[in-house]
Amino acid sequence: MTPIEQEKEASGRTMGLVKLEKTFYGDLQATGIGKMLTALTATKGSAVYTAIEKVEGNLHGKTGSLVFHHQGMMDKGAQKLTIAVVPDSGEGEWHGIRGTLFLEIVEKVHHYRFEYELKYI
């Protein structure tokens, strides 16, 4: 993640824009690029973000791309996160893909599990 802009307010709230660049390993061999909007409150552990991420690569031998929509919220450290494939965003051999990406952070390392189905239309 690379900060693009950040505005810290006198109240302690911070609004920001971040560039995303990722590499996925495993069944999904791909790269992701995108933008994320963030808002951190003055209360520790309370924040929100939304992001749009284009992912291109190989999924179980099929080449294509898709777009993920991220929606994350933290309430005093309690996290709620949804990362979903944008409907009809699949291209190439990923045309018709639907699914959700799940994230688990272990010792500051991000681990993803992608549950999806491919329906060729």
N, CA, C and O atoms as a GROMACS GRO file, in nm:
protein
  484
    1MET      N    1   0.085  -0.118   0.000
    1MET     CA    2   0.000   0.000   0.000
    1MET      C    3   0.089   0.124   0.000
    1MET      O    4   0.186   0.134   0.076
    2THR      N    5   0.053   0.216  -0.087
    2THR     CA    6   0.127   0.342  -0.098
    2THR      C    7   0.031   0.458  -0.079
    2THR      O    8  -0.062   0.474  -0.158
    3PRO      N    9   0.052   0.540   0.026
    3PRO     CA   10  -0.036   0.656   0.045
    3PRO      C   11  -0.028   0.752  -0.074
    3PRO      O   12   0.081   0.783  -0.122
    4ILE      N   13  -0.144   0.797  -0.120
    4ILE     CA   14  -0.150   0.896  -0.227
    4ILE      C   15  -0.175   1.034  -0.166
    4ILE      O   16  -0.107   1.131  -0.199
    5GLU      N   17  -0.273   1.039  -0.078
    5GLU     CA   18  -0.298   1.164  -0.005
    5GLU      C   19  -0.358   1.130   0.130
    5GLU      O   20  -0.421   1.025   0.148
    6GLN      N   21  -0.338   1.220   0.226
    6GLN     CA   22  -0.389   1.199   0.360
    6GLN      C   23  -0.416   1.334   0.425
    6GLN      O   24  -0.335   1.426   0.417
    7GLU      N   25  -0.533   1.343   0.489
    7GLU     CA   26  -0.571   1.466   0.558
    7GLU      C   27  -0.603   1.433   0.702
    7GLU      O   28  -0.698   1.360   0.731
    8LYS      N   29  -0.523   1.486   0.794
    8LYS     CA   30  -0.548   1.466   0.936
    8LYS      C   31  -0.619   1.591   0.989
    8LYS      O   32  -0.571   1.703   0.972
    9GLU      N   33  -0.734   1.568   1.053
    9GLU     CA   34  -0.813   1.679   1.106
    9GLU      C   35  -0.778   1.706   1.252
    9GLU      O   36  -0.724   1.619   1.320
   10ALA      N   37  -0.809   1.824   1.298
   10ALA     CA   38  -0.781   1.862   1.437
   10ALA      C   39  -0.850   1.767   1.535
   10ALA      O   40  -0.801   1.748   1.646
   11SER      N   41  -0.963   1.709   1.496
   11SER     CA   42  -1.038   1.618   1.583
   11SER      C   43  -0.966   1.484   1.602
   11SER      O   44  -1.003   1.406   1.690
   12GLY      N   45  -0.863   1.456   1.519
   12GLY     CA   46  -0.794   1.328   1.525
   12GLY      C   47  -0.836   1.233   1.415
   12GLY      O   48  -0.775   1.127   1.398
   13ARG      N   49  -0.939   1.268   1.342
   13ARG     CA   50  -0.984   1.184   1.231
   13ARG      C   51  -0.889   1.203   1.113
   13ARG      O   52  -0.841   1.314   1.089
   14THR      N   53  -0.863   1.095   1.041
   14THR     CA   54  -0.776   1.100   0.924
   14THR      C   55  -0.849   1.040   0.804
   14THR      O   56  -0.903   0.930   0.812
   15MET      N   57  -0.850   1.113   0.694
   15MET     CA   58  -0.909   1.068   0.568
   15MET      C   59  -0.794   1.045   0.471
   15MET      O   60  -0.700   1.124   0.466
   16GLY      N   61  -0.801   0.936   0.393
   16GLY     CA   62  -0.690   0.910   0.304
   16GLY      C   63  -0.728   0.836   0.178
   16GLY      O   64  -0.836   0.779   0.166
   17LEU      N   65  -0.634   0.837   0.084
   17LEU     CA   66  -0.643   0.764  -0.042
   17LEU      C   67  -0.513   0.687  -0.056
   17LEU      O   68  -0.405   0.743  -0.040
   18VAL      N   69  -0.523   0.557  -0.086
   18VAL     CA   70  -0.407   0.468  -0.090
   18VAL      C   71  -0.408   0.389  -0.221
   18VAL      O   72  -0.513   0.348  -0.268
   19LYS      N   73  -0.290   0.368  -0.278
   19LYS     CA   74  -0.275   0.283  -0.396
   19LYS      C   75  -0.245   0.141  -0.348
   19LYS      O   76  -0.158   0.121  -0.263
   20LEU      N   77  -0.317   0.043  -0.403
   20LEU     CA   78  -0.296  -0.098  -0.369
   20LEU      C   79  -0.217  -0.166  -0.480
   20LEU      O   80  -0.243  -0.144  -0.598
   21GLU      N   81  -0.121  -0.249  -0.442
   21GLU     CA   82  -0.046  -0.334  -0.534
   21GLU      C   83  -0.022  -0.465  -0.461
   21GLU      O   84   0.043  -0.466  -0.357
   22LYS      N   85  -0.073  -0.576  -0.517
   22LYS     CA   86  -0.063  -0.706  -0.450
   22LYS      C   87  -0.017  -0.813  -0.547
   22LYS      O   88  -0.032  -0.800  -0.669
   23THR      N   89   0.039  -0.917  -0.491
   23THR     CA   90   0.067  -1.039  -0.564
   23THR      C   91   0.001  -1.152  -0.488
   23THR      O   92   0.021  -1.167  -0.368
   24PHE      N   93  -0.078  -1.234  -0.560
   24PHE     CA   94  -0.145  -1.348  -0.501
   24PHE      C   95  -0.069  -1.475  -0.539
   24PHE      O   96  -0.025  -1.490  -0.653
   25TYR      N   97  -0.054  -1.566  -0.443
   25TYR     CA   98   0.014  -1.693  -0.464
   25TYR      C   99  -0.081  -1.806  -0.424
   25TYR      O  100  -0.172  -1.785  -0.344
   26GLY      N  101  -0.060  -1.924  -0.479
   26GLY     CA  102  -0.145  -2.038  -0.448
   26GLY      C  103  -0.230  -2.072  -0.570
   26GLY      O  104  -0.183  -2.060  -0.683
   27ASP      N  105  -0.354  -2.114  -0.546
   27ASP     CA  106  -0.444  -2.146  -0.658
   27ASP      C  107  -0.470  -2.024  -0.746
   27ASP      O  108  -0.492  -2.037  -0.866
   28LEU      N  109  -0.466  -1.907  -0.685
   28LEU     CA  110  -0.479  -1.780  -0.758
   28LEU      C  111  -0.340  -1.720  -0.772
   28LEU      O  112  -0.284  -1.667  -0.676
   29GLN      N  113  -0.285  -1.728  -0.892
   29GLN     CA  114  -0.154  -1.668  -0.924
   29GLN      C  115  -0.185  -1.541  -1.001
   29GLN      O  116  -0.213  -1.545  -1.121
   30ALA      N  117  -0.179  -1.426  -0.932
   30ALA     CA  118  -0.226  -1.303  -0.996
   30ALA      C  119  -0.165  -1.180  -0.931
   30ALA      O  120  -0.103  -1.186  -0.825
   31THR      N  121  -0.186  -1.068  -1.000
   31THR     CA  122  -0.150  -0.938  -0.943
   31THR      C  123  -0.278  -0.856  -0.931
   31THR      O  124  -0.371  -0.870  -1.009
   32GLY      N  125  -0.279  -0.770  -0.831
   32GLY     CA  126  -0.392  -0.682  -0.809
   32GLY      C  127  -0.344  -0.538  -0.797
   32GLY      O  128  -0.243  -0.510  -0.732
   33ILE      N  129  -0.418  -0.446  -0.860
   33ILE     CA  130  -0.391  -0.304  -0.846
   33ILE      C  131  -0.524  -0.234  -0.819
   33ILE      O  132  -0.628  -0.273  -0.872
   34GLY      N  133  -0.520  -0.131  -0.738
   34GLY     CA  134  -0.644  -0.061  -0.709
   34GLY      C  135  -0.623   0.062  -0.624
   34GLY      O  136  -0.510   0.103  -0.597
   35LYS      N  137  -0.735   0.119  -0.582
   35LYS     CA  138  -0.735   0.238  -0.496
   35LYS      C  139  -0.827   0.212  -0.378
   35LYS      O  140  -0.930   0.147  -0.390
   36MET      N  141  -0.787   0.265  -0.262
   36MET     CA  142  -0.861   0.246  -0.138
   36MET      C  143  -0.882   0.382  -0.071
   36MET      O  144  -0.788   0.459  -0.055
   37LEU      N  145  -1.007   0.411  -0.032
   37LEU     CA  146  -1.040   0.528   0.047
   37LEU      C  147  -1.051   0.485   0.193
   37LEU      O  148  -1.111   0.382   0.223
   38THR      N  149  -0.993   0.564   0.283
   38THR     CA  150  -0.993   0.529   0.424
   38THR      C  151  -1.039   0.646   0.511
   38THR      O  152  -1.025   0.763   0.474
   39ALA      N  153  -1.094   0.611   0.626
   39ALA     CA  154  -1.124   0.710   0.730
   39ALA      C  155  -1.094   0.643   0.864
   39ALA      O  156  -1.152   0.541   0.898
   40LEU      N  157  -1.002   0.702   0.938
   40LEU     CA  158  -0.968   0.656   1.072
   40LEU      C  159  -1.021   0.757   1.171
   40LEU      O  160  -1.003   0.878   1.153
   41THR      N  161  -1.088   0.709   1.275
   41THR     CA  162  -1.143   0.801   1.374
   41THR      C  163  -1.040   0.827   1.483
   41THR      O  164  -0.934   0.766   1.485
   42ALA      N  165  -1.073   0.919   1.573
   42ALA     CA  166  -0.987   0.947   1.687
   42ALA      C  167  -0.991   0.833   1.789
   42ALA      O  168  -0.906   0.826   1.877
   43THR      N  169  -1.090   0.744   1.777
   43THR     CA  170  -1.101   0.630   1.868
   43THR      C  171  -1.016   0.516   1.814
   43THR      O  172  -1.034   0.472   1.700
   44LYS      N  173  -0.922   0.469   1.896
   44LYS     CA  174  -0.833   0.362   1.853
   44LYS      C  175  -0.914   0.239   1.810
   44LYS      O  176  -1.002   0.193   1.883
   45GLY      N  177  -0.881   0.186   1.691
   45GLY     CA  178  -0.946   0.066   1.641
   45GLY      C  179  -1.078   0.088   1.570
   45GLY      O  180  -1.145  -0.009   1.537
   46SER      N  181  -1.118   0.212   1.547
   46SER     CA  182  -1.242   0.240   1.474
   46SER      C  183  -1.208   0.310   1.342
   46SER      O  184  -1.147   0.418   1.342
   47ALA      N  185  -1.247   0.248   1.231
   47ALA     CA  186  -1.211   0.299   1.099
   47ALA      C  187  -1.300   0.234   0.994
   47ALA      O  188  -1.377   0.142   1.022
   48VAL      N  189  -1.289   0.284   0.871
   48VAL     CA  190  -1.362   0.228   0.758
   48VAL      C  191  -1.275   0.241   0.634
   48VAL      O  192  -1.193   0.332   0.622
   49TYR      N  193  -1.296   0.146   0.539
   49TYR     CA  194  -1.232   0.162   0.409
   49TYR      C  195  -1.320   0.099   0.303
   49TYR      O  196  -1.400   0.010   0.330
   50THR      N  197  -1.302   0.148   0.183
   50THR     CA  198  -1.363   0.086   0.065
   50THR      C  199  -1.257   0.090  -0.045
   50THR      O  200  -1.178   0.184  -0.054
   51ALA      N  201  -1.256  -0.013  -0.128
   51ALA     CA  202  -1.155  -0.019  -0.234
   51ALA      C  203  -1.212  -0.089  -0.356
   51ALA      O  204  -1.306  -0.168  -0.348
   52ILE      N  205  -1.152  -0.057  -0.469
   52ILE     CA  206  -1.178  -0.123  -0.596
   52ILE      C  207  -1.043  -0.176  -0.643
   52ILE      O  208  -0.945  -0.102  -0.648
   53GLU      N  209  -1.038  -0.305  -0.677
   53GLU     CA  210  -0.912  -0.369  -0.713
   53GLU      C  211  -0.930  -0.456  -0.838
   53GLU      O  212  -1.016  -0.544  -0.841
   54LYS      N  213  -0.848  -0.431  -0.939
   54LYS     CA  214  -0.847  -0.515  -1.060
   54LYS      C  215  -0.742  -0.624  -1.040
   54LYS      O  216  -0.628  -0.595  -1.006
   55VAL      N  217  -0.783  -0.749  -1.061
   55VAL     CA  218  -0.695  -0.864  -1.044
   55VAL      C  219  -0.681  -0.935  -1.178
   55VAL      O  220  -0.781  -0.964  -1.244
   56GLU      N  221  -0.556  -0.963  -1.218
   56GLU     CA  222  -0.529  -1.032  -1.344
   56GLU      C  223  -0.432  -1.146  -1.319
   56GLU      O  224  -0.336  -1.131  -1.244
   57GLY      N  225  -0.459  -1.262  -1.381
   57GLY     CA  226  -0.366  -1.372  -1.366
   57GLY      C  227  -0.424  -1.504  -1.403
   57GLY      O  228  -0.498  -1.517  -1.501
   58ASN      N  229  -0.390  -1.606  -1.322
   58ASN     CA  230  -0.425  -1.743  -1.350
   58ASN      C  231  -0.495  -1.802  -1.228
   58ASN      O  232  -0.446  -1.789  -1.116
   59LEU      N  233  -0.608  -1.867  -1.249
   59LEU     CA  234  -0.685  -1.931  -1.144
   59LEU      C  235  -0.712  -2.075  -1.186
   59LEU      O  236  -0.793  -2.099  -1.276
   60HIS      N  237  -0.643  -2.169  -1.123
   60HIS     CA  238  -0.657  -2.311  -1.158
   60HIS      C  239  -0.642  -2.334  -1.309
   60HIS      O  240  -0.721  -2.407  -1.369
   61GLY      N  241  -0.541  -2.272  -1.369
   61GLY     CA  242  -0.513  -2.294  -1.511
   61GLY      C  243  -0.594  -2.210  -1.607
   61GLY      O  244  -0.578  -2.222  -1.728
   62LYS      N  245  -0.682  -2.125  -1.556
   62LYS     CA  246  -0.763  -2.038  -1.642
   62LYS      C  247  -0.711  -1.894  -1.628
   62LYS      O  248  -0.691  -1.845  -1.517
   63THR      N  249  -0.691  -1.828  -1.742
   63THR     CA  250  -0.636  -1.693  -1.744
   63THR      C  251  -0.749  -1.592  -1.759
   63THR      O  252  -0.841  -1.610  -1.838
   64GLY      N  253  -0.740  -1.485  -1.681
   64GLY     CA  254  -0.841  -1.381  -1.692
   64GLY      C  255  -0.820  -1.267  -1.595
   64GLY      O  256  -0.712  -1.251  -1.538
   65SER      N  257  -0.925  -1.189  -1.578
   65SER     CA  258  -0.922  -1.076  -1.484
   65SER      C  259  -1.061  -1.058  -1.426
   65SER      O  260  -1.160  -1.108  -1.478
   66LEU      N  261  -1.064  -0.985  -1.315
   66LEU     CA  262  -1.189  -0.952  -1.248
   66LEU      C  263  -1.167  -0.826  -1.165
   66LEU      O  264  -1.055  -0.776  -1.154
   67VAL      N  265  -1.276  -0.777  -1.108
   67VAL     CA  266  -1.267  -0.661  -1.018
   67VAL      C  267  -1.326  -0.701  -0.884
   67VAL      O  268  -1.437  -0.756  -0.877
   68PHE      N  269  -1.252  -0.673  -0.776
   68PHE     CA  270  -1.300  -0.693  -0.640
   68PHE      C  271  -1.349  -0.560  -0.583
   68PHE      O  272  -1.291  -0.455  -0.610
   69HIS      N  273  -1.456  -0.566  -0.504
   69HIS     CA  274  -1.501  -0.452  -0.424
   69HIS      C  275  -1.476  -0.488  -0.279
   69HIS      O  276  -1.525  -0.590  -0.229
   70HIS      N  277  -1.399  -0.403  -0.210
   70HIS     CA  278  -1.368  -0.423  -0.069
   70HIS      C  279  -1.454  -0.328   0.014
   70HIS      O  280  -1.474  -0.213  -0.023
   71GLN      N  281  -1.504  -0.378   0.125
   71GLN     CA  282  -1.577  -0.294   0.220
   71GLN      C  283  -1.539  -0.342   0.360
   71GLN      O  284  -1.572  -0.453   0.400
   72GLY      N  285  -1.469  -0.254   0.433
   72GLY     CA  286  -1.421  -0.292   0.565
   72GLY      C  287  -1.459  -0.190   0.671
   72GLY      O  288  -1.461  -0.069   0.645
   73MET      N  289  -1.489  -0.241   0.791
   73MET     CA  290  -1.527  -0.154   0.903
   73MET      C  291  -1.465  -0.212   1.030
   73MET      O  292  -1.466  -0.333   1.050
   74MET      N  293  -1.412  -0.125   1.114
   74MET     CA  294  -1.363  -0.166   1.245
   74MET      C  295  -1.434  -0.083   1.351
   74MET      O  296  -1.443   0.039   1.340
   75ASP      N  297  -1.483  -0.150   1.453
   75ASP     CA  298  -1.551  -0.085   1.566
   75ASP      C  299  -1.474  -0.121   1.692
   75ASP      O  300  -1.495  -0.227   1.751
   76LYS      N  301  -1.384  -0.031   1.733
   76LYS     CA  302  -1.297  -0.053   1.849
   76LYS      C  303  -1.224  -0.187   1.840
   76LYS      O  304  -1.213  -0.260   1.938
   77GLY      N  305  -1.175  -0.217   1.720
   77GLY     CA  306  -1.096  -0.338   1.697
   77GLY      C  307  -1.174  -0.455   1.640
   77GLY      O  308  -1.114  -0.544   1.581
   78ALA      N  309  -1.306  -0.458   1.656
   78ALA     CA  310  -1.387  -0.566   1.598
   78ALA      C  311  -1.401  -0.539   1.448
   78ALA      O  312  -1.450  -0.434   1.407
   79GLN      N  313  -1.357  -0.636   1.367
   79GLN     CA  314  -1.353  -0.616   1.223
   79GLN      C  315  -1.468  -0.683   1.150
   79GLN      O  316  -1.512  -0.792   1.186
   80LYS      N  317  -1.515  -0.616   1.047
   80LYS     CA  318  -1.611  -0.672   0.953
   80LYS      C  319  -1.558  -0.639   0.814
   80LYS      O  320  -1.537  -0.522   0.783
   81LEU      N  321  -1.536  -0.741   0.732
   81LEU     CA  322  -1.477  -0.720   0.601
   81LEU      C  323  -1.548  -0.805   0.497
   81LEU      O  324  -1.574  -0.923   0.518
   82THR      N  325  -1.579  -0.742   0.385
   82THR     CA  326  -1.635  -0.812   0.269
   82THR      C  327  -1.550  -0.775   0.148
   82THR      O  328  -1.529  -0.658   0.119
   83ILE      N  329  -1.503  -0.879   0.078
   83ILE     CA  330  -1.432  -0.858  -0.049
   83ILE      C  331  -1.504  -0.947  -0.151
   83ILE      O  332  -1.493  -1.069  -0.146
   84ALA      N  333  -1.577  -0.886  -0.242
   84ALA     CA  334  -1.660  -0.960  -0.336
   84ALA      C  335  -1.624  -0.929  -0.480
   84ALA      O  336  -1.583  -0.818  -0.513
   85VAL      N  337  -1.642  -1.028  -0.566
   85VAL     CA  338  -1.625  -1.007  -0.710
   85VAL      C  339  -1.739  -0.917  -0.758
   85VAL      O  340  -1.855  -0.944  -0.729
   86VAL      N  341  -1.706  -0.812  -0.829
   86VAL     CA  342  -1.808  -0.725  -0.887
   86VAL      C  343  -1.879  -0.806  -0.996
   86VAL      O  344  -1.814  -0.860  -1.085
   87PRO      N  345  -2.013  -0.814  -0.989
   87PRO     CA  346  -2.087  -0.891  -1.090
   87PRO      C  347  -2.051  -0.847  -1.232
   87PRO      O  348  -2.040  -0.728  -1.262
   88ASP      N  349  -2.033  -0.945  -1.318
   88ASP     CA  350  -2.005  -0.926  -1.461
   88ASP      C  351  -1.871  -0.858  -1.490
   88ASP      O  352  -1.851  -0.804  -1.598
   89SER      N  353  -1.779  -0.861  -1.391
   89SER     CA  354  -1.648  -0.800  -1.413
   89SER      C  355  -1.545  -0.899  -1.466
   89SER      O  356  -1.437  -0.858  -1.507
   90GLY      N  357  -1.577  -1.028  -1.467
   90GLY     CA  358  -1.482  -1.128  -1.514
   90GLY      C  359  -1.460  -1.120  -1.665
   90GLY      O  360  -1.554  -1.106  -1.743
   91GLU      N  361  -1.333  -1.129  -1.703
   91GLU     CA  362  -1.297  -1.127  -1.845
   91GLU      C  363  -1.207  -1.245  -1.876
   91GLU      O  364  -1.152  -1.307  -1.786
   92GLY      N  365  -1.192  -1.274  -2.005
   92GLY     CA  366  -1.112  -1.389  -2.047
   92GLY      C  367  -1.179  -1.517  -2.000
   92GLY      O  368  -1.301  -1.529  -2.008
   93GLU      N  369  -1.100  -1.612  -1.952
   93GLU     CA  370  -1.156  -1.738  -1.905
   93GLU      C  371  -1.224  -1.726  -1.769
   93GLU      O  372  -1.277  -1.824  -1.717
   94TRP      N  373  -1.224  -1.607  -1.712
   94TRP     CA  374  -1.294  -1.582  -1.586
   94TRP      C  375  -1.432  -1.520  -1.610
   94TRP      O  376  -1.499  -1.478  -1.515
   95HIS      N  377  -1.473  -1.514  -1.735
   95HIS     CA  378  -1.604  -1.458  -1.768
   95HIS      C  379  -1.712  -1.533  -1.690
   95HIS      O  380  -1.714  -1.656  -1.690
   96GLY      N  381  -1.800  -1.461  -1.625
   96GLY     CA  382  -1.908  -1.522  -1.547
   96GLY      C  383  -1.872  -1.556  -1.404
   96GLY      O  384  -1.953  -1.614  -1.332
   97ILE      N  385  -1.751  -1.522  -1.361
   97ILE     CA  386  -1.707  -1.557  -1.225
   97ILE      C  387  -1.788  -1.482  -1.120
   97ILE      O  388  -1.821  -1.364  -1.137
   98ARG      N  389  -1.818  -1.551  -1.012
   98ARG     CA  390  -1.884  -1.494  -0.894
   98ARG      C  391  -1.805  -1.544  -0.774
   98ARG      O  392  -1.751  -1.654  -0.778
   99GLY      N  393  -1.799  -1.465  -0.668
   99GLY     CA  394  -1.732  -1.517  -0.550
   99GLY      C  395  -1.698  -1.414  -0.446
   99GLY      O  396  -1.725  -1.294  -0.461
  100THR      N  397  -1.638  -1.464  -0.339
  100THR     CA  398  -1.598  -1.383  -0.225
  100THR      C  399  -1.456  -1.422  -0.185
  100THR      O  400  -1.421  -1.540  -0.184
  101LEU      N  401  -1.376  -1.322  -0.152
  101LEU     CA  402  -1.240  -1.343  -0.104
  101LEU      C  403  -1.241  -1.319   0.046
  101LEU      O  404  -1.287  -1.215   0.094
  102PHE      N  405  -1.190  -1.416   0.121
  102PHE     CA  406  -1.184  -1.405   0.267
  102PHE      C  407  -1.041  -1.381   0.309
  102PHE      O  408  -0.948  -1.438   0.252
  103LEU      N  409  -1.022  -1.298   0.409
  103LEU     CA  410  -0.890  -1.259   0.457
  103LEU      C  411  -0.871  -1.301   0.602
  103LEU      O  412  -0.959  -1.280   0.686
  104GLU      N  413  -0.755  -1.360   0.629
  104GLU     CA  414  -0.714  -1.387   0.766
  104GLU      C  415  -0.573  -1.333   0.782
  104GLU      O  416  -0.485  -1.363   0.700
  105ILE      N  417  -0.550  -1.255   0.886
  105ILE     CA  418  -0.418  -1.198   0.912
  105ILE      C  419  -0.357  -1.274   1.029
  105ILE      O  420  -0.409  -1.273   1.140
  106VAL      N  421  -0.244  -1.339   1.001
  106VAL     CA  422  -0.171  -1.415   1.103
  106VAL      C  423  -0.031  -1.357   1.114
  106VAL      O  424   0.046  -1.359   1.019
  107GLU      N  425   0.001  -1.304   1.232
  107GLU     CA  426   0.132  -1.242   1.257
  107GLU      C  427   0.166  -1.141   1.147
  107GLU      O  428   0.277  -1.140   1.094
  108LYS      N  429   0.070  -1.056   1.115
  108LYS     CA  430   0.083  -0.948   1.018
  108LYS      C  431   0.097  -0.994   0.872
  108LYS      O  432   0.127  -0.913   0.785
  109VAL      N  433   0.076  -1.124   0.847
  109VAL     CA  434   0.081  -1.177   0.711
  109VAL      C  435  -0.062  -1.203   0.665
  109VAL      O  436  -0.140  -1.266   0.736
  110HIS      N  437  -0.096  -1.153   0.545
  110HIS     CA  438  -0.230  -1.170   0.489
  110HIS      C  439  -0.242  -1.306   0.419
  110HIS      O  440  -0.162  -1.340   0.332
  111HIS      N  441  -0.345  -1.383   0.459
  111HIS     CA  442  -0.375  -1.511   0.396
  111HIS      C  443  -0.516  -1.500   0.339
  111HIS      O  444  -0.609  -1.460   0.408
  112TYR      N  445  -0.530  -1.537   0.210
  112TYR     CA  446  -0.659  -1.525   0.143
  112TYR      C  447  -0.715  -1.664   0.110
  112TYR      O  448  -0.641  -1.758   0.082
  113ARG      N  449  -0.847  -1.674   0.116
  113ARG     CA  450  -0.920  -1.792   0.070
  113ARG      C  451  -1.027  -1.740  -0.026
  113ARG      O  452  -1.109  -1.656   0.011
  114PHE      N  453  -1.026  -1.791  -0.149
  114PHE     CA  454  -1.116  -1.743  -0.252
  114PHE      C  455  -1.220  -1.850  -0.279
  114PHE      O  456  -1.188  -1.957  -0.330
  115GLU      N  457  -1.346  -1.822  -0.246
  115GLU     CA  458  -1.456  -1.911  -0.278
  115GLU      C  459  -1.528  -1.852  -0.400
  115GLU      O  460  -1.576  -1.739  -0.396
  116TYR      N  461  -1.533  -1.930  -0.507
  116TYR     CA  462  -1.586  -1.876  -0.632
  116TYR      C  463  -1.651  -1.986  -0.713
  116TYR      O  464  -1.634  -2.105  -0.685
  117GLU      N  465  -1.725  -1.945  -0.813
  117GLU     CA  466  -1.775  -2.036  -0.915
  117GLU      C  467  -1.768  -1.966  -1.049
  117GLU      O  468  -1.789  -1.845  -1.060
  118LEU      N  469  -1.740  -2.045  -1.151
  118LEU     CA  470  -1.736  -1.993  -1.288
  118LEU      C  471  -1.857  -2.044  -1.363
  118LEU      O  472  -1.878  -2.164  -1.376
  119LYS      N  473  -1.936  -1.950  -1.411
  119LYS     CA  474  -2.053  -1.984  -1.493
  119LYS      C  475  -2.034  -1.915  -1.627
  119LYS      O  476  -2.041  -1.793  -1.637
  120TYR      N  477  -2.011  -1.994  -1.727
  120TYR     CA  478  -1.995  -1.936  -1.861
  120TYR      C  479  -2.131  -1.903  -1.917
  120TYR      O  480  -2.221  -1.987  -1.923
  121ILE      N  481  -2.145  -1.778  -1.958
  121ILE     CA  482  -2.274  -1.729  -2.008
  121ILE      C  483  -2.268  -1.716  -2.158
  121ILE      O  484  -2.366  -1.676  -2.221
   0.00000   0.00000   0.00000
